[in-house]
C-alpha cells in the first residue's frame, strides 16, 4: 500500500513515515501543499495523509481541488485544527476521515485499516456492478 504524507512539520512527517514503514506501507512525503497536490494528482497512492496548515497551498484547497478533478483516493486529514467547524469543512470538502493532533498512533493505524477496508469493499461493489452481478449475494 502506497501512502502519501502531506505534512510540513519534518518531525511529524518522519515519525509517521517510520511508523507506517514498520507496518509495511510504502511512504512518500511532500512538505508543501503544492508538492502534495502534484504527487496526489498522479494517482499512484492508495491513501493520502493530509495536514491542513501547509505552506504554498493549504490542505483544504488541495483536498477540494483533488475532489473536483475526480480523484477519489482516500484522504485522511491529520491536523491541529480541532474546532467542530474545521472538521465539518474538511469532511464536507471530501476527507474520508479526520483526526486531530496530538493522536495515538495505534488509533491512526486502526482508522487507516478501516478506511482501506471500506475502500476495498467499495471496489468489490463497483466491479460486481460493472459485471452485472448481484452484490448482495457475494460473500
Residue pairs with C-beta under 8 A, 6 or more apart in sequence:
1 24
1 25
1 26
1 46
1 47
1 116
2 25
2 26
2 27
2 28
2 44
2 45
2 46
2 47
3 20
3 25
3 26
3 27
3 28
3 45
3 46
3 47
3 48
3 49
4 27
4 28
4 29
4 30
4 36
4 39
4 40
4 45
4 47
4 48
4 49
5 13
5 16
5 17
5 20
5 27
5 28
5 29
5 30
5 49
6 29
6 30
6 33
6 35
6 36
6 40
6 48
6 49
6 50
6 51
6 54
6 59
6 62
7 13
7 16
7 29
7 30
7 31
7 49
7 51
7 54
7 78
8 31
8 32
8 51
8 53
8 54
8 55
9 51
10 31
12 51
12 101
13 29
13 31
14 29
16 27
16 49
16 78
17 27
17 29
19 105
19 109
20 27
21 27
23 109
28 39
28 45
30 36
30 38
30 39
31 55
32 54
32 55
32 56
32 57
33 54
33 55
33 56
33 57
33 58
33 59
33 61
33 62
34 56
34 57
35 56
36 48
36 50
36 54
36 57
36 62
37 57
37 62
37 65
37 66
39 45
40 48
40 62
40 66
40 71
40 73
41 66
41 69
41 71
43 71
43 73
45 73
46 73
46 74
46 116
46 119
47 73
47 74
47 75
47 76
47 112
47 115
47 116
48 66
48 73
48 74
48 75
48 76
49 76
49 78
50 59
50 62
50 63
50 75
50 76
50 77
50 78
50 95
51 59
51 77
51 78
51 79
52 58
52 59
52 60
52 77
52 79
52 81
52 86
52 90
53 59
53 79
53 80
53 81
54 62
59 77
59 79
59 90
60 89
60 90
60 93
63 75
63 77
63 90
63 93
63 94
63 95
64 93
64 94
66 73
66 75
66 94
67 93
67 94
74 96
74 97
74 115
74 116
74 119
75 94
75 95
75 96
76 95
76 96
76 97
76 98
76 99
76 111
76 112
76 115
77 90
77 95
77 97
77 98
77 99
78 99
78 100
78 101
78 103
78 108
79 86
79 90
79 98
79 100
79 101
80 100
80 101
81 87
81 90
81 100
82 100
87 98
87 100
90 98
91 98
96 115
96 118
97 111
97 115
99 107
99 108
99 111
124 135
124 138
125 135
128 134
128 135
128 138
129 135
